[in-house]
Amino acid sequence: MSGVATTTYDDTRYALVSSNEYNFLKEVAVRQALDYATPKQDLIKGVLRGLAVQAYHDVPPGSLYYNRSVEHHDYDPAKAKDLLQKAGFTMTNGVMTRGGQPLEVPIYTIPTSPTFVQVAEVLKDSWSRSGSRPRRRPWRRPLCSATPARSGTARTPR
């Protein structure tokens, strides 16, 4: 469009779920399996319309602190299933289970963001095919919060 300038910039966006909150996410093999079951390039090309770069850890590729030697887990659903089976999971009615417990994984998303919802749906579909039982949940915690002090000013939580 004439007279309109666009620009791009580096930005890192990710969501953090404490692995201590969810039984199986404490295990490296389970986290690696989910990483292998994530179609990152499909997300970048489809949902994000090519406006993203694949990162292999939480530091963006353009950063001075980016570590190029971090192990890369490209999309490989067979490898995801293999890792889960080696960790003692077996497929039962389409869901990986171990010790009678299904591999349930929360996917938090911001329900007011169409992009976040689309990413969550792709993850839910892909992870399901690898044997997990993902549950999409709305992110209800504030992204930034402060606790009011007695004097009426705000203080940052510790």
Residue pairs with C-beta under 8 A, 6 or more apart in sequence:
8 51
10 60
10 62
10 63
11 60
12 55
12 58
12 59
12 60
14 58
15 108
15 109
15 139
17 25
17 106
17 108
19 25
19 26
19 31
20 26
22 104
22 105
22 106
23 101
24 30
24 98
24 101
24 103
24 104
24 105
25 31
25 105
27 87
29 83
29 84
29 86
29 87
30 83
30 84
30 87
30 103
32 73
32 83
33 79
33 80
33 81
33 83
33 84
33 87
33 130
34 80
34 105
34 127
34 130
34 132
35 73
36 73
36 74
36 75
36 76
36 77
36 79
36 80
36 83
36 130
37 75
37 77
37 80
37 126
37 127
37 129
37 130
37 132
38 75
38 123
38 126
38 127
39 75
39 122
39 126
40 54
40 74
40 75
41 54
41 75
42 75
42 122
43 52
43 119
43 122
44 50
44 52
44 53
44 54
46 122
47 115
47 118
47 119
47 122
48 115
53 60
53 61
55 61
56 70
56 71
56 72
56 73
57 67
57 70
59 65
59 66
59 67
60 66
77 126
77 129
77 130
80 130
80 131
81 91
81 96
81 130
81 131
84 96
84 103
84 130
84 131
87 98
88 98
89 96
89 97
89 98
89 103
89 131
90 96
90 97
90 98
91 97
91 131
92 102
94 128
94 131
95 102
95 103
95 131
95 132
95 133
96 102
96 103
96 130
96 131
96 132
97 103
102 133
103 131
103 132
103 133
104 132
104 133
104 134
104 135
105 127
105 132
105 133
105 134
105 135
106 134
106 135
106 137
107 120
107 123
107 124
107 127
107 134
107 135
107 136
107 137
108 120
108 137
108 138
108 139
109 116
109 117
109 119
109 120
109 136
109 137
109 138
109 139
110 116
110 117
110 138
110 139
111 117
111 138
111 139
120 136
121 136
123 134
124 134
124 136
127 134
128 134
145 157
146 154
146 155
146 156
146 157
147 154
147 155
147 156
147 157
148 154
148 155
149 155
